[in-house]
Amino acid sequence: MSTVTNTEATTSTSTPADAAAGPNAVLRVAPASPAAAAAFFGASLAFHADVSDVASALAADGDPGFVVVDSRSTASWDQGHIPGAIHLPTALVPEQAEQLLDKSVPVVTYCWGPGCNGATRAALALAQLGYQVKEMLGGFEYWAREGFEFETWEGNERRAPDTLTAPADAADCGC
């Protein structure tokens, strides 16, 4: 018969760091205070625009108060772009922005989608030149996936909304 000593019975495979890590990966780093969260999310909204909000503002009567800039290549632009957008590839922002944009009008940049940071780089370049700028989250990918009309070199197109990105029978998601 084997006996267990007190030392063996209390030995654990966890370490003090594990105990401090929290009960799971979500809470391993504690949530921010409500004040810090409000400051962060408020700032995030100052830097980002949602595809459906951009589409809604562009579809409303009158001037939306901003201009949309497609920061992708000419080949990408030809595949499809937001109607009324200005084509200004990221690499050309420093030399062409002042010819195409008015510094008194806010700019919303977009690129391909969430996996592309071209809109972020274009937004940075525009901000460094003195423009007020936001990045459109989701880019052209989510514009098309949410079923909004887009222009190609062959004409206008619209795809059926992807129900994983947009409600099937509603004007908006209600967010």
Backbone as JSON, one array per atom type, in Angstrom:
{
  "sequence": "MSTVTNTEATTSTSTPADAAAGPNAVLRVAPASPAAAAAFFGASLAFHADVSDVASALAADGDPGFVVVDSRSTASWDQGHIPGAIHLPTALVPEQAEQLLDKSVPVVTYCWGPGCNGATRAALALAQLGYQVKEMLGGFEYWAREGFEFETWEGNERRAPDTLTAPADAADCGC",
  "N": [[0.83, -1.17, 0.0], [0.49, 2.2, -0.79], [1.53, 5.33, 0.48], [0.63, 8.78, 0.71], [2.33, 11.72, 1.07], [1.96, 14.88, 2.82], [3.25, 16.88, 1.37], [3.29, 15.84, -1.24], [0.54, 15.68, -1.77], [-0.32, 18.31, -1.89], [1.01, 19.36, -3.99], [0.85, 20.94, -7.07], [0.19, 21.19, -10.61], [-0.08, 23.71, -11.54], [1.11, 27.09, -11.75], [2.12, 30.07, -9.96], [1.88, 32.13, -11.82], [-0.06, 31.1, -13.54], [-2.32, 31.18, -11.91], [-2.68, 33.91, -11.65], [-3.34, 34.49, -14.18], [-6.01, 34.42, -14.81], [-9.37, 33.07, -15.27], [-9.81, 32.17, -17.88], [-8.92, 32.53, -21.4], [-10.18, 34.84, -22.35], [-10.52, 36.47, -20.12], [-7.97, 36.64, -19.18], [-6.44, 38.92, -19.45], [-7.59, 41.56, -17.73], [-10.75, 43.24, -18.26], [-10.92, 46.64, -19.46], [-11.37, 49.63, -17.5], [-14.65, 51.11, -17.15], [-14.5, 53.86, -17.88], [-12.09, 54.01, -19.34], [-12.72, 52.23, -21.39], [-14.86, 53.58, -22.6], [-13.52, 55.83, -23.57], [-11.73, 54.62, -25.4], [-13.5, 53.25, -27.24], [-15.01, 55.39, -28.11], [-13.02, 56.86, -29.39], [-12.37, 55.01, -31.36], [-14.65, 55.07, -33.0], [-14.33, 57.6, -34.03], [-12.35, 57.18, -35.82], [-13.16, 55.18, -37.56], [-15.57, 53.97, -39.97], [-18.62, 52.31, -40.7], [-19.53, 49.96, -43.25], [-22.3, 49.77, -43.96], [-23.26, 52.13, -42.83], [-21.89, 54.06, -44.32], [-22.94, 53.49, -46.86], [-25.66, 54.09, -46.41], [-25.53, 56.85, -45.85], [-24.56, 57.78, -48.3], [-26.67, 57.1, -49.95], [-28.74, 58.69, -49.11], [-30.71, 61.65, -49.67], [-29.07, 64.56, -50.83], [-25.92, 66.08, -49.85], [-23.54, 63.95, -48.44], [-21.58, 64.88, -46.76], [-19.02, 63.98, -46.73], [-16.29, 62.53, -48.61], [-15.61, 59.61, -50.53], [-12.78, 57.55, -50.8], [-11.13, 55.32, -52.84], [-8.48, 53.3, -52.32], [-7.09, 51.45, -53.78], [-5.37, 49.6, -56.45], [-5.42, 50.36, -60.03], [-6.29, 48.14, -61.54], [-7.75, 46.77, -59.58], [-9.7, 48.7, -58.96], [-11.05, 48.73, -61.43], [-12.25, 46.21, -61.33], [-14.29, 46.61, -59.55], [-15.92, 49.19, -57.73], [-17.01, 51.61, -55.29], [-19.84, 53.47, -56.16], [-19.34, 56.81, -57.18], [-17.03, 57.11, -55.73], [-13.68, 58.33, -55.31], [-10.8, 57.57, -57.11], [-7.8, 56.94, -55.75], [-4.92, 55.66, -55.46], [-3.01, 54.35, -52.75], [-0.17, 54.77, -52.84], [-0.02, 57.03, -54.39], [-1.09, 59.11, -52.97], [0.47, 61.23, -51.62], [1.33, 62.83, -53.83], [-0.99, 63.39, -55.35], [-3.28, 63.97, -53.83], [-3.99, 66.67, -53.12], [-4.85, 67.68, -55.55], [-7.17, 66.28, -56.0], [-8.8, 66.28, -53.75], [-10.6, 68.15, -51.25], [-9.51, 69.84, -48.47], [-11.31, 70.67, -46.54], [-13.34, 68.87, -46.48], [-14.31, 65.9, -45.01], [-12.75, 62.67, -45.4], [-13.34, 59.31, -46.37], [-11.71, 56.35, -46.4], [-11.15, 53.33, -48.29], [-10.18, 49.9, -48.95], [-9.47, 46.63, -50.2], [-10.54, 44.74, -48.19], [-11.07, 43.36, -44.85], [-8.65, 42.01, -44.56], [-6.73, 43.58, -45.67], [-4.54, 46.34, -45.44], [-4.41, 48.67, -46.86], [-6.24, 50.82, -46.92], [-5.86, 51.83, -44.39], [-3.2, 52.68, -44.53], [-3.53, 54.63, -46.53], [-5.26, 56.37, -45.2], [-3.59, 57.22, -43.13], [-1.59, 58.56, -44.63], [-3.14, 60.61, -45.75], [-4.05, 61.93, -43.42], [-1.59, 62.86, -42.47], [-1.17, 64.79, -44.34], [-2.97, 66.67, -43.61], [-5.73, 66.17, -43.8], [-9.05, 65.41, -42.63], [-9.95, 62.23, -41.7], [-11.45, 58.99, -42.05], [-11.51, 55.42, -41.81], [-13.1, 52.97, -43.76], [-14.51, 50.24, -42.4], [-14.23, 46.85, -43.35], [-14.11, 47.3, -46.07], [-14.1, 47.1, -49.71], [-14.83, 44.45, -50.08], [-16.82, 43.88, -48.08], [-18.67, 45.78, -48.79], [-19.63, 44.79, -51.25], [-20.46, 42.22, -50.36], [-22.51, 42.87, -48.6], [-24.45, 43.55, -50.32], [-24.6, 46.0, -51.66], [-24.78, 48.27, -54.4], [-22.27, 48.4, -56.95], [-19.76, 49.78, -59.11], [-18.28, 48.67, -62.17], [-15.82, 48.25, -64.79], [-17.43, 47.35, -66.77], [-19.97, 48.18, -66.17], [-22.74, 48.71, -63.85], [-23.17, 46.65, -60.93], [-24.71, 44.38, -58.65], [-24.76, 42.27, -55.9], [-26.43, 39.53, -54.32], [-27.23, 39.97, -50.9], [-24.98, 38.67, -48.48], [-25.99, 36.62, -46.01], [-24.52, 36.24, -43.74], [-23.28, 38.59, -43.29], [-25.08, 40.62, -43.55], [-28.47, 41.52, -42.78], [-31.15, 39.45, -43.93], [-33.77, 40.36, -44.67], [-34.03, 43.12, -44.04], [-33.53, 46.67, -43.8], [-31.28, 47.55, -42.45], [-28.86, 46.42, -40.0], [-29.6, 47.09, -37.48], [-27.83, 47.88, -35.53]],
  "CA": [[0.0, 0.0, 0.0], [1.28, 3.4, -0.93], [1.07, 6.46, 1.26], [0.9, 10.08, 0.11], [2.71, 12.69, 2.09], [1.33, 16.19, 2.68], [3.93, 17.62, 0.3], [2.83, 15.31, -2.52], [-0.89, 15.95, -1.93], [-0.56, 19.72, -2.17], [1.73, 19.78, -5.18], [-0.04, 21.17, -8.21], [0.9, 21.48, -11.85], [-0.23, 25.12, -11.87], [2.12, 27.99, -11.21], [1.52, 31.35, -9.53], [1.52, 32.91, -13.02], [-1.34, 30.58, -14.04], [-3.39, 31.67, -11.05], [-2.87, 35.32, -11.95], [-3.73, 34.63, -15.59], [-7.45, 34.51, -14.97], [-10.03, 31.78, -15.46], [-9.81, 31.77, -19.29], [-8.17, 33.45, -22.28], [-10.9, 36.11, -22.47], [-10.31, 37.29, -18.92], [-6.56, 36.61, -18.78], [-6.18, 40.35, -19.25], [-8.86, 42.09, -17.22], [-11.36, 44.31, -19.07], [-10.59, 48.01, -19.08], [-12.38, 50.3, -16.68], [-15.67, 51.71, -18.02], [-14.04, 55.15, -18.43], [-11.09, 53.73, -20.37], [-13.43, 51.61, -22.51], [-15.62, 54.64, -23.28], [-12.55, 56.65, -24.32], [-11.24, 53.81, -26.51], [-14.52, 53.01, -28.25], [-15.33, 56.69, -28.69], [-11.95, 57.17, -30.33], [-12.5, 54.09, -32.5], [-15.7, 55.59, -33.88], [-13.79, 58.79, -34.69], [-11.4, 56.73, -36.85], [-13.74, 54.16, -38.42], [-16.96, 54.02, -40.43], [-19.17, 51.01, -41.07], [-19.97, 49.89, -44.64], [-23.73, 50.1, -44.12], [-23.45, 53.55, -42.51], [-21.42, 54.8, -45.5], [-23.94, 53.28, -47.92], [-26.86, 54.83, -46.04], [-25.26, 58.28, -46.01], [-24.44, 58.08, -49.73], [-27.98, 56.91, -50.58], [-29.67, 59.74, -48.67], [-30.74, 62.86, -50.5], [-28.17, 65.63, -50.41], [-24.5, 65.87, -49.67], [-23.29, 63.2, -47.21], [-20.63, 65.59, -45.9], [-17.7, 63.36, -46.85], [-15.97, 61.94, -49.91], [-15.07, 58.26, -50.4], [-11.57, 57.33, -51.59], [-10.7, 53.94, -53.07], [-7.02, 53.39, -52.28], [-6.54, 50.26, -54.45], [-4.77, 49.74, -57.78], [-6.35, 50.56, -61.15], [-6.89, 46.84, -61.86], [-8.75, 46.51, -58.54], [-10.76, 49.69, -59.21], [-11.81, 48.27, -62.59], [-13.05, 45.06, -60.93], [-15.46, 47.12, -58.84], [-15.68, 50.26, -56.75], [-18.21, 52.28, -54.79], [-20.25, 54.57, -57.04], [-19.01, 58.15, -56.7], [-15.73, 57.15, -55.04], [-12.52, 58.88, -56.01], [-9.72, 56.6, -57.16], [-6.52, 57.51, -55.34], [-4.09, 54.6, -54.87], [-2.24, 54.77, -51.58], [1.17, 55.27, -53.2], [-0.14, 58.32, -55.07], [-1.7, 60.11, -52.07], [1.27, 62.44, -51.42], [1.45, 63.7, -55.01], [-2.24, 63.7, -56.03], [-4.39, 64.28, -52.93], [-4.42, 68.07, -53.17], [-5.53, 67.91, -56.83], [-8.43, 65.55, -56.04], [-9.58, 66.4, -52.52], [-10.72, 69.43, -50.54], [-9.17, 69.59, -47.06], [-12.42, 71.0, -45.65], [-14.32, 67.79, -46.57], [-13.78, 64.65, -44.48], [-12.5, 61.58, -46.35], [-13.49, 57.93, -45.91], [-10.9, 55.5, -47.27], [-11.36, 51.89, -48.26], [-9.36, 49.04, -49.81], [-10.17, 45.38, -50.5], [-11.33, 44.18, -47.11], [-10.44, 43.31, -43.53], [-7.3, 41.48, -44.62], [-5.87, 44.53, -46.38], [-4.38, 47.58, -44.67], [-4.21, 49.78, -47.78], [-7.06, 51.96, -46.49], [-5.22, 52.38, -43.19], [-2.03, 53.44, -44.99], [-4.02, 55.83, -47.22], [-5.78, 57.27, -44.17], [-2.42, 57.82, -42.47], [-0.97, 59.53, -45.55], [-4.04, 61.77, -45.85], [-3.99, 62.65, -42.14], [-0.31, 63.56, -42.43], [-1.29, 65.95, -45.24], [-3.9, 67.62, -43.03], [-7.14, 65.82, -44.07], [-9.82, 64.66, -41.65], [-10.13, 60.97, -42.4], [-11.89, 57.76, -41.4], [-11.36, 54.21, -42.61], [-14.33, 52.18, -43.83], [-14.28, 48.86, -42.0], [-14.77, 45.85, -44.25], [-13.66, 47.61, -47.41], [-14.93, 46.75, -50.87], [-15.38, 43.1, -49.88], [-18.08, 43.92, -47.34], [-19.61, 46.57, -49.59], [-20.25, 43.84, -52.17], [-21.12, 41.15, -49.61], [-23.74, 43.37, -47.99], [-25.43, 43.73, -51.38], [-24.68, 47.36, -52.18], [-24.4, 48.4, -55.81], [-20.93, 48.87, -57.23], [-19.46, 50.01, -60.53], [-17.13, 48.0, -62.76], [-15.55, 48.8, -66.12], [-18.51, 46.88, -67.64], [-21.24, 48.76, -65.73], [-23.1, 48.52, -62.44], [-23.49, 45.31, -60.45], [-25.16, 44.22, -57.26], [-24.85, 40.87, -55.52], [-27.36, 39.25, -53.22], [-26.53, 40.1, -49.61], [-24.52, 37.49, -47.75], [-26.71, 36.7, -44.73], [-23.56, 36.25, -42.63], [-22.78, 39.96, -43.12], [-26.19, 41.58, -43.64], [-29.76, 40.88, -42.55], [-31.8, 39.01, -45.17], [-34.97, 41.12, -45.05], [-34.1, 44.38, -43.3], [-32.74, 47.74, -44.4], [-30.0, 47.6, -41.76], [-28.71, 45.4, -38.97], [-30.14, 47.57, -36.21], [-26.75, 48.09, -34.56]],
  "C": [[0.88, 1.23, 0.0], [0.69, 4.49, -0.06], [1.47, 7.75, 0.56], [1.23, 11.04, 1.23], [1.98, 14.0, 1.84], [1.95, 16.99, 1.54], [3.42, 17.15, -1.05], [1.37, 15.68, -2.79], [-1.15, 17.4, -2.31], [0.17, 20.21, -3.4], [0.77, 19.86, -6.35], [0.79, 21.43, -9.45], [0.75, 22.95, -12.25], [0.85, 25.94, -11.19], [1.44, 29.25, -10.73], [1.11, 32.2, -10.74], [0.19, 32.44, -13.6], [-2.5, 31.12, -13.21], [-3.7, 33.13, -11.35], [-3.4, 35.53, -13.36], [-5.23, 34.74, -15.79], [-8.04, 33.16, -15.33], [-10.03, 31.28, -16.91], [-9.09, 32.82, -20.12], [-8.86, 34.8, -22.42], [-10.59, 37.03, -21.3], [-8.88, 37.26, -18.41], [-6.05, 38.02, -18.57], [-7.53, 40.94, -18.86], [-9.42, 43.15, -18.16], [-10.94, 45.68, -18.56], [-11.69, 48.58, -18.19], [-13.44, 50.88, -17.63], [-15.22, 53.04, -18.63], [-13.02, 54.94, -19.54], [-11.75, 53.12, -21.6], [-14.21, 52.67, -23.3], [-14.68, 55.51, -24.11], [-12.05, 55.89, -25.55], [-12.29, 53.66, -27.61], [-15.01, 54.31, -28.89], [-14.29, 57.1, -29.72], [-12.05, 56.27, -31.56], [-13.54, 54.59, -33.49], [-15.26, 56.87, -34.59], [-12.86, 58.42, -35.84], [-12.01, 55.79, -37.88], [-15.19, 54.44, -38.79], [-17.37, 52.63, -40.87], [-19.67, 51.07, -42.51], [-21.43, 50.32, -44.79], [-24.01, 51.56, -43.76], [-22.99, 54.43, -43.68], [-22.45, 54.69, -46.62], [-25.2, 54.08, -47.64], [-26.67, 56.33, -46.25], [-25.17, 58.65, -47.49], [-25.78, 57.97, -50.44], [-28.98, 57.99, -50.21], [-29.61, 60.93, -49.62], [-29.77, 63.88, -49.94], [-26.74, 65.16, -50.26], [-24.25, 65.09, -48.38], [-22.32, 63.88, -46.26], [-19.25, 64.99, -45.91], [-17.54, 62.86, -48.28], [-15.33, 60.57, -49.64], [-13.88, 58.11, -51.33], [-11.25, 55.84, -51.63], [-9.19, 53.98, -53.22], [-6.33, 52.23, -53.01], [-5.95, 50.59, -55.82], [-5.85, 49.97, -58.84], [-7.02, 49.25, -61.53], [-7.98, 46.49, -60.84], [-9.95, 47.43, -58.7], [-11.66, 49.22, -60.35], [-12.69, 47.07, -62.26], [-14.32, 45.49, -60.21], [-15.07, 48.17, -57.84], [-17.02, 50.89, -56.36], [-18.57, 53.41, -55.74], [-19.95, 55.94, -56.41], [-17.69, 58.25, -55.97], [-14.68, 57.79, -55.95], [-11.43, 57.82, -55.97], [-8.4, 57.3, -56.86], [-5.69, 56.42, -54.67], [-3.18, 55.16, -53.76], [-0.9, 55.39, -51.94], [1.13, 56.65, -53.84], [-0.72, 59.43, -54.19], [-0.82, 61.35, -51.94], [1.3, 63.37, -52.64], [0.12, 64.1, -55.64], [-3.39, 64.15, -55.13], [-4.9, 65.71, -53.09], [-5.12, 68.42, -54.48], [-6.94, 67.32, -56.83], [-9.36, 65.82, -54.86], [-9.52, 67.8, -51.93], [-10.47, 69.16, -49.06], [-10.31, 69.93, -46.09], [-13.49, 69.9, -45.64], [-13.71, 66.51, -46.02], [-13.72, 63.56, -45.56], [-12.72, 60.25, -45.65], [-12.74, 57.05, -46.89], [-11.37, 54.05, -47.2], [-10.39, 51.2, -49.2], [-10.14, 47.76, -50.04], [-11.07, 44.91, -49.37], [-10.55, 44.12, -45.81], [-9.01, 42.78, -43.54], [-6.3, 42.4, -45.29], [-5.75, 45.81, -45.56], [-4.1, 48.79, -45.57], [-5.0, 51.01, -47.38], [-6.47, 52.62, -45.25], [-4.01, 53.21, -43.6], [-2.46, 54.72, -45.72], [-4.54, 56.84, -46.21], [-4.63, 57.96, -43.43], [-1.79, 58.88, -43.36], [-1.83, 60.78, -45.67], [-4.02, 62.6, -44.56], [-2.7, 63.44, -42.02], [-0.3, 64.79, -43.34], [-2.32, 66.97, -44.75], [-5.38, 67.35, -43.31], [-7.75, 65.16, -42.85], [-10.19, 63.36, -42.35], [-10.62, 59.86, -41.48], [-11.63, 56.61, -42.36], [-12.68, 53.46, -42.59], [-14.0, 50.72, -43.52], [-14.94, 47.89, -42.97], [-14.4, 46.05, -45.7], [-14.63, 47.2, -48.5], [-15.56, 45.37, -50.71], [-16.73, 43.16, -49.18], [-19.11, 44.8, -48.02], [-20.37, 45.62, -50.53], [-21.02, 42.75, -51.43], [-22.42, 41.61, -48.96], [-24.78, 43.73, -49.04], [-25.57, 45.13, -51.92], [-24.18, 47.4, -53.63], [-22.98, 48.91, -55.93], [-20.75, 48.98, -58.74], [-18.24, 49.2, -60.94], [-16.87, 48.67, -64.11], [-16.63, 48.37, -67.11], [-19.86, 47.48, -67.29], [-21.5, 48.47, -64.27], [-23.47, 47.08, -62.14], [-24.0, 45.4, -59.03], [-25.27, 42.73, -57.01], [-25.88, 40.72, -54.42], [-26.6, 39.38, -51.9], [-26.16, 38.75, -49.03], [-25.14, 37.58, -46.37], [-25.79, 36.55, -43.52], [-23.03, 37.65, -42.36], [-23.89, 40.99, -43.09], [-27.5, 40.85, -43.38], [-30.46, 40.57, -43.88], [-32.94, 39.93, -45.6], [-35.13, 42.42, -44.27], [-33.19, 45.41, -43.97], [-31.37, 47.87, -43.74], [-29.98, 46.57, -40.63], [-29.27, 45.83, -37.61], [-29.1, 47.83, -35.15], [-26.8, 49.48, -33.98]]
}
